[in-house]
Amino acid sequence: MSSLHRDSSYVAVDVCCPGASCELLPVDDADTLAGVFKALADPTRIRLLQYLAQSDAGTACACHLPEALGISQPTLSFHMHKLHAAGLVVREKRGRWVHWSVRPEALEGVRAYLALSGPVESGRC
């Protein structure tokens, strides 16, 4: 921290702290992770993912989702497209209906990233 006084007896100290000694996350992995976080950055999509993950059969028919979440069919389609594009869910066509399931392996990278821990100090090197 530096501060200037009227007298010249105080000298500001400029401290440079080193960064982490680990390797940075590869760009492709960071892009994938950012896509997942973008998909999860919406309350409706979080609710959809939870609903699917907790369904008894591990899957849910698209015909039940709008009513369960209080959204319209077009809104459901929009949000499921985002989740699917991020690789978080898979769809299976059964007759005229689509059944959605969560891809648990797609969340492994998120879990690993959120489990990061490192030295935490009071802002000092």
RAGI-V444441 format. One record per pair of residues at least 12 apart in sequence whose ideal C-beta (glycine too) atoms are under 8 Angstrom apart, sorted by the first residue. I is the first residue (numbers start at 1). J is the second residue. If there is no record, write none. Layout:
I/J
I/J
This chain:
2/14
15/125
17/125
18/125
20/118
25/113
29/109
32/87
32/109
33/109
33/110
33/113
35/85
35/86
35/87
36/86
36/87
36/88
36/106
36/107
36/109
36/110
37/110
38/86
39/82
39/83
39/85
39/86
39/88
40/86
40/88
40/110
42/79
42/82
44/69
44/71
44/75
44/79
45/79
45/82
45/83
47/69
48/65
48/69
48/76
48/79
48/80
48/83
49/83
49/88
49/89
49/102
51/65
51/68
51/69
52/89
52/100
52/101
52/102
53/102
53/104
58/101
58/102
59/92
59/99
59/100
59/101
60/99
60/100
60/101
61/94
61/97
61/98
61/99
62/76
62/80
62/97
62/98
62/99
62/100
63/97
65/80
65/100
80/100
86/106
87/103
87/106
88/102
88/103
88/106
88/107
89/101
89/102
89/103
90/103
